[in-house]
Amino acid sequence: MKRKKLKFSLKALVALSIIMLLCLTTAFAQNTLKGTVTDAAGKPLASVSVTQQGSKSGTTTDQSGNYSLVLTNNNSVIIFSSVGFETKSEAVKGRNTINITLAAQDKALNEVVVTALGIKKEARKLGYAETTVKVDEITRNRTTNVMKSLEGKVAGLEIAPPTAGANASNRIRLRGQSGFNGQTNSPLIVINGLPMDQGARSAEGGGPATDQGDNLSNINQDDIESMTVLKGATAAALYGSRASNGAIIITTKSGAKNSKFGVEISSSFAADKILDFTDYQTEYGTGSNGVRPSSQAQAQSFGNLAFGEKYDGVPTYQYDGVKRPYLPDLNRMKQFYNTGTSYTNSIAVSGGNASTSYRVSFSNQDVKGISPGNTYHKKIFNLGLNSKITNRLTLQTNINYTHEENNNPPLVGAQGIGFSSFLNRIPITVAISTLKTSVQNPDGTILSTNPFNNLLT
């Protein structure tokens, strides 16, 4: 009885092992996914990445577009991806075969650049160097002059804002200096197909020079739709010899067709603070040949010389006839200059139908310069209209109106006059607080601080 029972148990064990092996083989076969990947025209796609979501299992298609992937889960999701095609996902749902068609992704391959007269071309088809500036890089840092916001953002483009007040023009150079005349080195500016020079302006009347800004300060940064910088000399063929130093192409917004009525509101604040890198000598004070002033007349005569005695704190005559401690004013620049502030507020409305689009905007900017008394106010109204009248006639209108008020900009480009030159010429023995309060003689005439005082009146 025992032998018979043992013999039956061995047969059952062998049969059970065979059944389990068959089950494992069947399960393994069901976990292998196969298929073919093609494009929209039905052509096989090679080197398409085929991966199982949430696992390390993956493969690529061969030259015939075929793939074979071992799955760890029959209910997983498969991701199909390839450069130049849209990524697609597909749930397995127990299937053994999945054939996929991938659609081409044209948007990433066709970068459009605006060149002459609003003509749009693909960037890869241009025969000269160009850079398209991202609009968010322009609006992220709002300035009184749109060019100032491009510092360090375009290779080969040099932007150098002078210390000439809140609305100062900028020195713009593409690929360096090409001549001795400053105006002939600037690139051509093209706004909505209209070419113009940078147009740096100075005060009229033949007096001391003040920087009154340039044509680029008339542009509201929120109105810019695209900006393209043409660097190559070949680009001059588009606009002639005026573009021999390159061109900056600016297109403003005119709304979008088939769009609902929309309102855009933006507000920004910026602050400017002077960086003081001056390194004055702080050992010798006002005077000449190692002698300090012994009278008001000597203090005025030595007013621009710092070759006196060593600082010792002894009361000494200054230009206004008052004796003050013979000590240096170590924080002159930061005491004189302000912290500049800029407030910008813009509002725009836009919309369009099947044939016409429009955008109307208004911006207001109030700036307090770092120089005492320097303020700048600017209001810009902009209208952009684009209408398709017939199949062969399109009307495009851009109107820009700017009102500026630039008060008390600092003097530049002149020796002797202007507070910047004055501060660097007068020894630091005279404190800023003294220069603020001691300005006039009792009879109303201006106090002389140095032998060249007549240049300051």
C-alpha positions in Angstrom: 0.0 0.0 0.0 2.8 2.4 0.8 4.7 1.7 -2.4 1.7 2.2 -4.5 0.9 5.6 -2.9 4.5 6.8 -3.3 4.5 5.9 -7.0 1.2 7.9 -7.5 2.7 10.9 -5.8 5.8 11.0 -8.0 3.7 11.0 -11.2 1.5 13.8 -9.9 4.6 15.9 -9.1 6.0 15.4 -12.6 2.7 16.4 -14.2 2.4 19.4 -12.0 5.9 20.6 -12.9 5.1 20.3 -16.6 2.0 22.3 -16.2 3.8 25.1 -14.3 6.5 25.2 -17.0 4.0 25.6 -19.7 2.3 28.4 -17.7 5.6 30.3 -17.3 6.4 29.9 -21.0 2.9 31.3 -22.0 3.3 34.2 -19.5 6.7 35.1 -20.9 5.4 35.1 -24.4 2.5 37.5 -23.4 5.0 40.0 -21.8 6.8 40.6 -25.1 5.4 43.6 -27.0 6.1 44.0 -30.8 5.1 46.5 -33.4 6.1 49.0 -36.1 6.5 52.8 -36.0 5.8 54.9 -39.1 5.3 58.5 -40.1 2.2 60.2 -41.5 3.2 59.0 -45.0 3.5 55.4 -43.8 7.3 55.3 -44.0 9.0 53.3 -41.3 10.9 55.4 -38.7 14.2 54.2 -37.4 15.8 55.0 -34.0 12.5 55.8 -32.3 12.7 55.5 -28.5 10.2 53.0 -27.1 10.1 52.9 -23.3 7.8 51.5 -20.7 6.5 54.2 -18.4 7.7 53.9 -14.8 10.4 51.3 -15.5 13.9 51.0 -17.0 12.6 48.8 -19.8 13.2 50.3 -23.2 14.4 49.8 -26.8 14.6 51.6 -30.2 13.2 50.7 -33.6 15.4 49.2 -36.4 15.7 50.4 -40.0 12.4 48.9 -40.8 10.7 50.7 -37.9 10.1 47.4 -36.0 10.7 47.0 -32.2 10.4 44.3 -29.6 10.1 45.2 -25.9 9.9 42.9 -22.9 7.3 44.2 -20.5 7.1 43.9 -16.7 3.4 44.7 -16.6 0.8 44.0 -19.2 -1.2 47.0 -18.2 1.6 49.5 -18.5 1.9 52.6 -20.8 4.4 52.7 -23.6 6.1 56.0 -24.7 7.1 56.6 -28.3 9.5 59.6 -28.9 11.8 60.8 -31.6 13.5 64.1 -32.5 11.3 66.1 -34.9 8.2 64.2 -34.0 5.5 64.6 -31.4 5.8 62.2 -28.4 3.0 59.7 -28.2 1.8 57.4 -25.4 -0.2 54.2 -25.7 -1.7 51.9 -23.1 -0.9 48.1 -23.6 -4.1 46.7 -22.1 -2.9 43.1 -22.6 -2.0 43.5 -26.2 1.0 41.8 -27.8 1.2 44.1 -30.9 1.0 47.9 -31.1 1.6 49.8 -34.3 2.1 53.6 -34.0 2.1 56.6 -36.4 4.0 59.7 -35.2 3.2 63.2 -36.5 5.9 65.6 -37.4 6.6 68.5 -35.0 7.1 71.4 -37.4 7.0 74.3 -34.8 10.3 73.4 -33.3 12.1 73.3 -36.6 10.9 76.4 -38.4 12.1 79.5 -36.6 10.8 82.6 -38.4 12.8 85.8 -38.6 11.5 89.2 -39.6 13.9 90.9 -42.1 13.4 93.8 -44.5 10.0 95.4 -44.9 8.3 92.9 -42.7 9.4 89.9 -44.8 9.5 86.7 -42.8 12.1 84.0 -43.5 13.2 80.8 -41.8 16.4 81.4 -39.8 18.2 78.4 -41.2 17.8 79.9 -44.8 19.4 83.2 -44.0 22.9 83.9 -45.5 24.1 86.2 -42.7 24.4 86.2 -39.0 21.3 87.1 -37.0 20.0 86.8 -33.4 16.4 86.8 -32.4 15.9 88.4 -29.0 13.4 86.8 -26.7 10.6 89.3 -25.8 10.5 88.2 -22.1 14.2 89.2 -21.8 13.2 92.8 -22.9 10.2 93.2 -20.6 11.8 91.5 -17.6 14.0 94.5 -17.0 12.1 97.6 -17.9 14.3 100.7 -18.5 13.9 104.2 -19.9 15.7 103.1 -23.1 14.9 99.6 -24.6 18.5 99.1 -25.7 19.7 99.2 -22.1 17.8 96.0 -21.3 19.8 94.1 -24.0 23.1 94.4 -22.1 24.9 91.0 -22.3 22.0 89.2 -24.1 23.2 89.3 -27.7 26.7 88.0 -28.8 28.7 90.8 -30.5 26.3 93.5 -29.4 27.9 96.1 -27.1 25.6 98.4 -25.1 27.3 101.2 -23.1 25.0 103.5 -21.2 26.7 106.8 -20.3 26.4 108.5 -16.9 24.2 111.2 -18.4 20.9 111.0 -16.5 17.7 109.0 -16.5 17.0 109.3 -20.2 20.5 108.9 -21.5 21.2 107.5 -25.0 23.3 104.4 -25.3 26.4 103.7 -27.3 25.5 100.8 -29.5 28.1 98.8 -31.4 27.8 95.6 -33.4 31.1 93.7 -33.7 33.2 96.7 -32.5 34.2 100.1 -33.8 34.4 100.7 -37.5 35.3 104.4 -37.7 36.3 107.5 -35.9 33.0 109.3 -36.2 30.6 108.1 -33.4 27.4 108.4 -35.4 28.7 106.3 -38.3 29.4 103.3 -36.0 25.8 102.8 -34.8 23.7 100.1 -36.4 20.5 101.0 -38.3 17.3 100.9 -36.4 14.2 99.6 -38.2 10.8 99.9 -36.6 7.9 98.3 -38.4 9.8 98.5 -41.7 10.7 102.2 -41.2 14.5 102.7 -41.1 15.9 105.4 -38.9 19.2 106.4 -37.3 19.7 106.1 -33.6 19.3 109.9 -33.4 21.1 110.8 -30.1 19.9 114.3 -29.1 21.6 117.0 -27.1 20.5 120.3 -25.6 20.0 123.2 -28.1 21.5 126.7 -27.7 25.2 126.1 -28.0 25.7 125.8 -24.2 27.0 122.9 -22.1 26.0 119.5 -23.5 23.2 117.5 -22.0 22.1 114.1 -23.2 18.4 114.2 -24.2 18.1 110.5 -25.2 17.6 109.0 -28.6 14.9 107.6 -30.9 14.9 104.2 -29.0 13.6 105.8 -25.9 10.2 106.4 -27.7 9.5 102.7 -27.7 7.4 101.0 -25.0 9.0 97.6 -24.2 5.5 96.0 -23.7 4.6 96.9 -27.3 7.5 94.9 -28.9 6.4 91.7 -30.6 9.8 90.7 -32.0 13.4 92.0 -32.2 16.0 90.7 -34.6 19.7 91.8 -34.7 21.3 91.4 -38.1 25.1 91.4 -37.7 26.7 90.3 -40.9 27.8 92.8 -43.6 25.6 91.0 -46.0 22.6 92.3 -44.2 23.5 95.8 -45.6 22.1 94.6 -48.9 18.6 94.8 -47.3 18.9 98.5 -46.4 21.9 99.8 -48.2 25.0 101.5 -46.8 23.1 102.8 -43.8 23.1 99.2 -42.5 26.9 98.6 -43.0 27.3 98.3 -39.2 24.3 95.9 -38.9 20.7 96.5 -38.2 18.2 96.1 -35.3 14.8 95.1 -36.6 11.9 95.9 -34.2 8.3 94.9 -34.9 5.5 96.1 -32.6 2.3 94.3 -31.7 -0.9 94.7 -33.7 -3.1 92.1 -32.0 -4.1 88.7 -33.3 -6.8 87.7 -35.7 -9.7 85.5 -34.5 -9.0 86.5 -30.9 -11.4 87.7 -28.2 -11.2 91.2 -26.6 -8.4 91.2 -24.1 -6.8 93.6 -21.6 -3.2 93.6 -20.5 -2.0 95.5 -17.4 1.6 95.6 -16.3 3.4 97.5 -13.6 7.1 97.6 -12.6 9.5 99.2 -10.2 13.3 99.5 -10.5 16.0 101.1 -8.3 19.4 102.4 -9.3 22.3 102.9 -6.9 25.8 104.3 -7.6 28.8 102.0 -7.3 31.7 104.0 -5.8 35.1 102.8 -7.0 36.9 106.1 -6.4 40.2 105.8 -4.5 41.1 109.3 -3.2 44.3 109.9 -1.3 43.3 110.6 2.3 46.7 111.7 3.7 47.1 115.3 2.5 44.4 118.0 2.5 43.7 121.3 0.6 46.8 123.4 -0.1 50.0 123.7 -2.2 53.6 122.9 -1.6 52.9 121.3 1.8 51.1 124.4 3.1 47.4 124.6 4.2 45.2 127.7 3.5 45.7 130.4 6.2 42.8 132.7 4.9 39.6 132.5 2.8 41.5 133.9 -0.2 44.1 131.2 0.0 41.4 128.5 0.5 39.7 129.7 -2.8 43.1 129.9 -4.5 44.0 126.4 -3.4 40.4 125.1 -4.0 41.3 122.5 -6.6 44.7 121.4 -5.1 45.2 118.7 -2.5 49.0 119.1 -1.9 48.8 120.7 1.6 49.7 119.4 5.0 48.8 116.0 6.4 45.3 115.8 7.9 45.4 116.5 11.6 41.9 117.8 12.5 43.0 121.4 13.3 40.4 124.1 12.3 41.4 125.5 8.9 40.0 128.1 6.6 37.8 126.9 3.8 36.4 128.7 0.7 33.5 130.4 2.5 35.8 131.9 5.2 34.7 129.4 7.9 37.2 127.4 9.9 36.5 123.6 9.9 38.5 120.6 11.1 41.2 119.7 8.6 39.9 116.2 7.9 38.8 114.2 4.8 35.2 113.5 3.8 35.5 109.8 3.1 32.0 109.1 1.7 31.6 111.9 -0.8 30.1 110.1 -3.8 27.4 108.2 -1.9 26.4 111.3 0.0 26.0 113.3 -3.2 24.1 110.8 -5.4 20.6 109.6 -4.8 19.0 106.2 -5.1 17.3 106.4 -8.4 13.8 105.0 -8.8 11.6 104.2 -11.8 7.9 103.4 -11.9 6.3 102.1 -15.1 2.6 101.3 -15.7 1.1 100.1 -18.9 -2.3 99.1 -20.1 -3.3 97.6 -23.5 -6.5 96.3 -25.2 -6.5 94.0 -28.2 -8.7 91.8 -30.3 -9.6 90.7 -33.8 -11.9 88.9 -36.2 -11.2 86.9 -39.3 -9.9 89.8 -41.3 -8.8 92.5 -38.8 -6.7 92.7 -35.6 -5.9 95.6 -33.4 -4.0 96.6 -30.3 -4.1 100.0 -28.4 -1.7 100.7 -25.5 -0.7 103.5 -23.2 2.2 103.6 -20.8 3.4 106.0 -18.2 6.9 106.1 -16.7 8.2 108.3 -13.8 11.9 108.3 -13.1 14.0 109.9 -10.5 17.7 109.9 -11.5 20.6 109.3 -9.3 21.8 112.8 -9.9 20.2 115.5 -7.6 17.3 117.2 -9.3 17.2 115.0 -12.4 13.7 113.6 -13.2 12.3 112.1 -16.3 8.6 111.6 -17.3 7.4 109.7 -20.4 4.0 108.9 -21.8 3.7 106.6 -24.9 0.5 105.9 -26.9 0.7 103.2 -29.5 -1.8 101.9 -32.0 -1.3 98.8 -34.2 -3.9 97.8 -36.8 -3.7 95.0 -39.4 -6.6 94.4 -41.8 -7.0 92.3 -44.9 -9.3 94.4 -47.1 -9.2 92.1 -50.2 -7.2 89.0 -51.2 -4.6 91.3 -52.7 -4.8 94.3 -50.4 -3.7 94.4 -46.8 -3.7 97.6 -44.6 -1.2 97.8 -41.8 -1.1 100.9 -39.6 1.2 101.7 -36.7 1.0 105.0 -34.8 3.3 105.9 -31.9 3.0 109.1 -29.9 5.5 110.0 -27.2 5.6 112.9 -24.7 8.8 113.3 -22.7 10.0 115.7 -20.0 13.6 115.5 -19.0 14.5 117.9 -16.2 18.0 118.9 -15.1 20.0 116.2 -16.9 23.7 116.2 -15.9 26.3 117.9 -18.2 28.5 115.6 -20.1 31.4 115.9 -22.5 32.8 119.2 -21.1 35.8 119.8 -18.9 35.5 121.8 -15.7 31.7 122.3 -15.6 29.2 119.8 -14.3 29.0 118.3 -10.8 30.7 115.1 -11.8 33.8 117.0 -12.9 33.5 119.3 -9.9 33.3 116.5 -7.3 36.5 114.8 -8.7 38.4 118.1 -8.9 37.6 119.6 -5.4 39.7 118.0 -2.6 37.8 115.8 -0.2 38.8 118.3 2.6 35.5 120.1 1.8 32.5 118.0 2.9 29.3 117.6 0.8 27.3 119.2 3.6 29.4 122.4 3.3 28.9 122.6 -0.4 25.1 122.2 0.0 24.8 125.1 2.6 27.6 127.5 1.7 26.6 128.6 -1.8 26.2 132.4 -1.9 27.9 135.5 -0.5 25.8 137.9 1.6 25.3 140.1 -1.5 23.8 137.1 -3.4 26.8 136.3 -5.6 28.1 132.8 -5.9 30.9 131.9 -3.6 34.2 131.0 -5.3 35.4 127.5 -4.4 38.4 127.5 -6.8 40.3 129.7 -9.3 38.1 128.4 -12.1 34.8 129.5 -10.4 33.9 131.8 -13.4 33.3 128.6 -15.5 30.6 127.5 -13.1 28.5 130.7 -13.1 
